[in-house]
């Protein structure tokens, strides 16, 4: 059941390690309030797209290994494309469109996925709401080994300082009425958001916020655990 977080080589490869040590894998997606409310109400899963980014030492190396990496990723999670090489914040990544199920605790899925977003209806202190929970179904170490990017392959995608993966979700209100969002120890538009009434955010129609998990939460999720990162309160929910 979803739960809230409780504060918790060869020489040829050396150059590549130095270049990718400053970055880590990333999962980034966009969530729409109509989808969230529909799944919470009906229990029928909706598959939403998310970008899965794997650090690369260079664009050249990315292009060289893109097809093989896509093949290995498809063995552990559904993808919607064959991948591309991108630069984000001066770091090189191979980027794939990953299928991310939006479900309830009782939803049934016909295949296995790397990660899942779970909704749950609750009666909050200010009325009915919907919690948003994220989990990985494999540890980050298991994923790295499965795609040939772990330590046993001769290098690691993270540094010795345990650079944590990044999890980023933009929540967009595409409903007619406003929505209130309460963050749970995450960054909201790059500002810390705590589960206090003062940090609740009101989203008018077509407004959105970007939620970024902290390193502590990211490390927790990387161990194949789950975390409830926000609660939304749609009008009339």
C-alpha positions, -999 to +999 in steps of 0.1 A: +000+000+000+013+035-007+029+052+023+043+086+031+080+091+036+094+089+071+126+109+075+153+085+060+377+002-154+397+003-181+417+034-190+394+041-220+364+045-196+380+069-171+374+100-192+337+091-196+333+086-158+347+120-151+323+136-174+291+118-162+299+119-125+281+152-121+248+139-132+225+110-125+195+093-141+163+113-144+126+106-147+104+136-157+067+137-164+036+159-167+004+150-148-030+164-156-057+169-130-084+154-152-064+122-155-057+121-117-093+127-108-106+101-133-082+073-122-089+080-085-127+078-093-128+048-116-097+028-107-090+023-145-053+029-152-041+057-175-007+054-191+011+088-191+043+095-209+075+103-190+111+111-200+137+086-188+172+100-191+204+080-188+237+099-183+262+097-212+298+108-214+293+125-248+269+129-277+291+107-298+291+079-272+253+083-268+246+079-305+270+049-307+251+029-280+216+043-283+200+013-301+216-013-277+205+007-247+169+010-260+169-028-264+180-034-229+155-009-214+126-025-233+133-057-215+124-041-182+098-014-191+076-004-220+090+025-242+072+046-267+102+055-289+137+044-298+154+072-278+174+103-287+205+121-275+199+153-256+217+179-235+201+191-203+218+216-180+251+211-198+249+173-193+246+147-220+218+121-218+202+093-238+165+101-234+136+077-239+098+081-238+088+057-210+052+045-202+042+055-167+010+040-153-013+062-132-033+038-111-051+031-078-040+004-053-066-020-068-059-013-105-047-042-126-018-038-151-012-063-180+026-058-179+054-048-156+067-012-155+098+004-141+078+029-121+042+035-111+021+065-099-006+057-075-036+078-066-058+074-035-089+092-024-087+106+012-108+128+035-083+155+044-085+182+071-101+206+046-122+181+026-118+152+001-085+150-017-063+127-038-028+116-028-001+112-054+024+084-047+054+074-067+074+042-066+101+023-086+096-014-090+133-021-092+162-005-073+184+019-092+213-005-088+193-033-104+184-010-133+220+000-138+231-036-139+202-046-163+212-020-189+249-025-186+257+007-167+265-007-133+298-012-115+301-047-129+302-032-164+333-013-155+318+021-147+289+037-129+265+064-139+269+081-105+299+095-086+315+082-055+295+109-036+263+089-044+247+114-068+210+107-065+186+103-094+162+131-102+124+128-101+105+157-116+067+160-121+048+190-135+012+190-122-011+209-145-047+219-137-067+213-168-100+212-149-125+240-151-123+250-114-092+257-092-073+230-074-054+232-041-021+213-039-003+204-006+033+194-011+050+168+011+087+176+017+094+183-020+105+214-040+077+233-057+089+255-085+124+252-068+111+263-034+108+240-004+073+228+002+062+212+035+028+196+043+016+227+061-014+247+053+009+278+047+027+259+019-005+248+001-007+261-035-038+272-054-038+263-091-063+281-112-074+266-145-044+259-168-019+268-142+009+243-133+037+237-108+069+217-111+076+193-082+111+180-077+120+154-051+149+162-027+180+140-026+168+123+006+135+113-010+152+103-043+176+080-025+147+064-007+128+058-039+160+045-056+157+015-032+124+005-048+103+022-021+073+045-025+066+080-014+035+102-013+048+135-027+016+156-028-021+158-021-045+176-045-079+189-036-101+193-067-133+214-063-162+190-061-140+159-057 
